[in-house]
């Protein structure tokens, strides 16, 4: 079995057409809007509109939010 090592250093990263190729995932979840209004069982008059919540973290290198690695 062979071990793979991380590509460290700018010269070892993968590029295509001058852009660095990266892969990742965005953690998210759906939530019913009715839960904000105290109707989490879904039997109220409101529709079943869903809200998408996305996880973001504070940047350690400056102000702003980032997607987690």
N, C-alpha and C positions, 0 to 999 in steps of 0.2 A: 504494500500500500504506500502511496506517495502522499506527502504533505503539501498543501498549497499554502503559500505565504501571501500576505496582503501586498497589494501594489502600493508601495510608498514612494513618494517623490513624483514630481510633475512629469518627468520624462517617461515614467512607466504607466501612466494613466491611459485609458483608451479614448481615442478621439475619432470623430467622423465629421468631415467638412468643416474642420476648425472648431467644433464644439465638443466639449468633454461629455462622454456618455456616463450617465449615472442611473442607478435603479433604486427604488424605494417604495414605500407604501405610506398611505395617508390614513391614520387611525380616525374613524368616524363612527357615529351611531345615529340612528333615527330616534326621535322622541315625538310623541303626540303633543300638539299644541294645547289640547284640552287639559293636560296635566299642569300646565302653568296656571290655569284658571281653577284648579282644584277639582277637576272632573277626570280623574285618572282611570275610572272604570269604563268610560266611553259611552255612558248612556244619556248624556246631556243632549241639548239641542244643537250643539256645534257639530261641524263636519269632522271628518277624520284627517284633518290636515296634519302633515308630519313636518317636523323641523329637523334639519341635518346639523349635528354638532360635530365640530372638527377639533381634534386635540392639537394645541400649539404650546410651545414652551418659551420662556424668556431667554433672550440671547445673553450669553456671558461676556461677549466681546463688545457690547454696546446696546443702545436702546432698540427695541423692536421684538417681534415674535418670529419664531422659526418652527418648521415642522421637525419633530424628533427624528434622530437618525435610526 
